[in-house]
């Protein structure tokens, strides 16, 4: 671990990780909660995201307007996001304003007021957000894909929640969830930029002192099932996501699967982009992605195509999935490695990216994974490793989500049979 990175745990159980970056004039500071959509029950689906929205709507000493005004008065930025396994609250400011950022993030995590009027107003905002997602086919298709892969379990539910659940969610659902999950042993405070570790420790101890010390249990193991979602809509394009069960962050095939995604559909030089778009003109957009979690993962391919082109698209894509199980060249693996290394090294230049990476590494691995270690693991991937990972993934039961004029997209059984041929 770099000398610039330090990890320390307060007596309360709160872990603090910092990275000193002396060549920048800014600092990013955040609280990363190890709780998200997969920690919710069906009856409270969307509570993590609702809670994230409400955190900025006022505390015991600050109004919603005051939170925004204090940060923007010093030229800073404040934001948050909700994911399946994490909720994050963070600020980026000039280095001299770190204390203000820590004060505000600590305040919203420990003293949010959840005023009924603000709650009802934000409920309406979230319902609008759900409506917007439903009207955006290349967005909502991924929720349908996730649900088909992990049906009837938290890992398959939408991060935004459903309209019915959000409409009826009471105030105490938010406060109870926050009390249960926002404890010192479930939160990592991270900071990166022009800072001193000792100052961050002092600020964390001061502003997060009121976090409960509740011990949070592990979520239920995710169980991939695979399946098919299909909805006919009157759209110009049909949106397709084809996916497979993949690996967790700690699986030996994590880095080979990353290289597989890069060379298969990770850029303009990738196999799918070249074959499907450049040579055949079947799509405007096609790409592959990996979505690892702490205990499982998904590998997927997204394509948006016209109704008449859909019939040709799938056989061409499936042929590439079969071929990559046996044939990977050193040249394309070199490109895939370069993409992965560049992504890691470029992220080092952003205090926000470093802040998030540090927190997530502590939550996933219980330690900091150094950049040289990550680069070495990328360099260690061989062509045969990528072929092995492809065979492992693409011979499993697939998941298919289709939205739009879907009549010419083959069904899941046909796809599985073609992959097994």
Residue, then its C-alpha position, 0 to 999 in steps of 0.5 A: x500500500x502506498x505511503x500516501x494511503x492510510x486506513x484507521x478505525x475509530x474506537x466507535x468502529x468507523x473505518x476511515x481511509x485517506x489518500x494524500x495527493x499533494x499536487x492537487x488543490x482540492x479534496x473529495x470526502x465521502x461516507x460510503x454505506x455498505x447498504x443498497x437495493x439488495x439489503x431491502x425487503x420487497x415491502x421497502x424496495x426503493x427505501x435506500x434511494x428514497x433515503x439518499x434523496x431525503x438526506x439533502x432535504x434538511x437536518x436538525x440545524x440546516x434546511x435543504x436550501x442551507x445545505x446547497x448554499x453552504x457548499x456552493x458558497x465555497x464553490x464545492x459540489x455535493x452529490x449522492x448515489x444509490x447502487x445495489x450494494x452501496x449508498x454514497x454521499x460525497x463532496x468535492x471542495x477546495x482543500x481549505x474547505x474540507x472541514x465544512x464538507x465533513x460537517x455537512x456529510x456527517x450532519x445529513x447522515x446523523x441528524x436528517x430531519x425527514x420533515x413530512x412536507x419535504x418527504x411528500x415533495x421528494x416522494x413526488x420527485x422519485x415518482x417522476x424519476x420512475x416515470x422517466x426511467x419507464x419512458x427511456x427504453x435503453x434505461x429500463x431494459x436493464x431493470x428488466x434484465x436484472x429481474x429476469x436474472x434474479x427473480x423474486x429476490x432483492x438482487x433483482x429489484x429496481x434501485x428506484x423501487x416501484x411506483x406502488x411501494x414508493x407511494x405507500x412508503x411511510x416515514x418510519x420505513x426510512x428512519x428504521x432502515x437508516x437506524x438499522x444500516x447506517x452504523x459505524x461498522x457499516x460505513x466507510x469514511x473516505x477522503x482523497x486530495x490535498x489533506x492530512x490524515x490526522x485532520x480527517x480522523x479528527x473530523x470523522x470522530x467529531x461529525x460522525x460521533x452520533x452514528x449508531x454502533x449497530x452490527x449489520x447482518x449479511x444480505x441473503x446470497x444472490x441466486x442466479x436463475x436466468x429467464x426471459x423478459x419480453x415486452x412489445x412496444x411501439x418503438x423505432x428500435x428494439x432494445x436487447x440485453x443478453x446476459x449470463x451469470x458471471x463472477x464476483x470481485x474475488x473470483x479468480x476469473x474476475x480479471x479474465x472476465x474483464x478482459x473478455x468484456x473489453x475485447x468482445x464489446x468494450x470499444x470501437x475496436x472490439x469484436x462486436x462493434x467491428x462485426x455488428x456495426x462496422x461490417x454489417x451496419x446492424x446497430x448504432x449501439x452495441x457493447x458488453x459489460x460486467x456487473x460484479x457483486x460481492x458474491x455473484x455477478x452478471x455479464x451482459x451485451x446490450x444492442x439497440x437495432x431496427x425491427x428488420x435488423x433484429x433477425x440477423x443481429x442475434x445469430x451474428x452475436x451468438x457466433x462471436x460468443x462461440x468463437x471467443x471460447x476458442x480463439x483469442x489473439x495476443x493482439x486483441x488481448x493486448x488492447x484489452x489489457x491496455x484499456x483496463x490499465x488506462x482506466x485504472x491509471x486515469x482514475x488516479x487523477x481524480x480525487x473523487x474516483x480515488x475516494x470511491x475506490x478506496x472505500x469500495x476496496x475496504x468494503x469488498x476486500x477488507x484492505x486496499x488493493x494497490x495499483x501495482x497489484x491490480x496492474x500485475x493481475x491484468x498483465x497476468x491474464x493470458x489468452x487461454x484464461x479469457x477463453x476459459x472464462x468465456x466458456x464458463x460464462x457462455x455455456x451457462x443458462x442465459x438471460x434475455x430482456x427485449x423491449x420494443x418491436x421484438x417479433x424477430x428476436x429469437x427466444x431464450x430456448x433458441x438462443x441456448x440451443x445455438x450457444x450449445x451447438 
